[in-house]
Amino acid sequence: MANQRSGFTLIELLVVIAIISILAAILFPVFAQAREKARAIACLSNTKQLGLGVQMYVQDNDERLFFYANIDPTASRTGQAIPNTPAAKNAERWWNVLMPYVKSNNVFTCPSDPKPTMGADVNGNLVIPRSYIASRAAEALTLAQLADPVETIVLMDKWDHNSGGAVTDSWIEPFNGDFDYDNGPGADRTHMFKAGNRHQGRINCVMFDGHAKALTADDIQESKDLTGCNLIHDYPVVGVMTYNGVSTAAGEPNICDPANAPHFVYN
């Protein structure tokens, strides 16, 4: 009686391995994209909760947004100085003024952020991992001062795109080079200094009216409303917010300067 086969031949095994390798090469990127999509949705959910917190804070404070806390009274639109003490500084940090409304440290973290910045709570303890950054273009303004609250960014994903790590700043300053891009030969207009386009090229943003949405770098850089350059033009802080000032980054033009963005037409 003929012997029965008890296993696969070497060629059959190699064929199976090749098929598995091909399927893995096809499916793994799809799985990675799906996983990042889920993270982006979770991040957007967090920004929506922060947006609700912003709205409640604004309603409780005469329709005025939180301000850039500084011991220098000329450094903010409010002209308000805080005592030069750690307790006073911590109490006025934007995540701490929103905490009573959102009531969770986790809301301040993006699942896709590889390196959240640890922020101090009101007691000075570094216990709040923070993935978002506030726009100084809107700081301390009231709802009545905004021509288009729907297009005014308050908070957004933060990331130092050049180095790959998270920036530690609390605020993003479009008048200081933070929204600028390399305009040299071959520039791709996506190298924003402090805004993180980690969600497959999109940046989750919280608007003044409380809603959240994902934008691309070009969406923001091409709009005087989204960059906040219109607000800096209308409500500058003398010596601090100058829309036609000089960028702090060598070779990077100030995006609010009409010389660099002629399509930004100011009234």
Summary of the structure (lengths in Angstrom):
residues: 267
radius of gyration: 23.5
end to end distance: 97.4
largest distance: 100.0
contacts: 807
relative contact order: 0.13
helix: 35%
strand: 13%
